Amino acid sequence: MSEVRRRSRRRDFWQLDVPLVLALAMCATFTVIEVMRAAEGVWRAWIYMFEWPMIGAFCIWMYVRFKREPGGGFARQWRERAARYAQDPAEQADPDLQAWQAYQRRVQDEPDAP
């Protein structure tokens, strides 16, 4: 196995597998606690009793999504979005901001100007 692949698996283990196990353990623990509280008659616990499994399902969904896109699908999307915004700053410049900056330069160049 190549060194890059081994490092990638090790990184996935610490960045994906361990957090998933911790999140699911936390969600399961809190679900059990809220079920016990709901059985005691705490009406608000009914909401949390359903919320924690949904959070756990969301964690599993994110885990699967990150595992399917190993090249950083989210990172690639964000890089493309950032590249679109950074293509030409002159086109995106605010005319009011440019006028204000020109005024500031003129005031700094001419100390007697109002």
MOBEL-V675846 format. One record per backbone hydrogen bond with DSSP energy under -1.0 kcal/mol. NH is the residue of the N-H (numbers start at 0). CO is the residue of the C=O. Records with the same first field share a line. If there is no record, write none. Layout:
NH: CO ; CO
This chain:
5: 1
6: 2
7: 3
8: 4
9: 5
10: 6
11: 7
12: 8
13: 9
14: 10
15: 11
16: 11
17: 12
19: 15
20: 16
21: 17
22: 18
23: 19
24: 20
25: 21
26: 22
27: 23
28: 24
29: 25
30: 26
31: 27
32: 28
33: 29
34: 30
35: 31
36: 32
37: 33
38: 34
39: 35
40: 37
41: 36
45: 42
47: 43
48: 44
50: 46
51: 47
53: 49
54: 50
55: 51
56: 52
57: 53
58: 54
59: 55
60: 56
61: 57
62: 58
63: 59
64: 60
65: 61
66: 62
67: 63
68: 64
71: 68
75: 71
76: 72
77: 73
78: 74
79: 75
80: 76
81: 77
82: 78
83: 79
84: 80
85: 81
91: 87
97: 93
98: 94
99: 95
100: 96
101: 97
102: 98
103: 99
104: 100
105: 101
106: 102
107: 103
108: 104
109: 105
112: 109
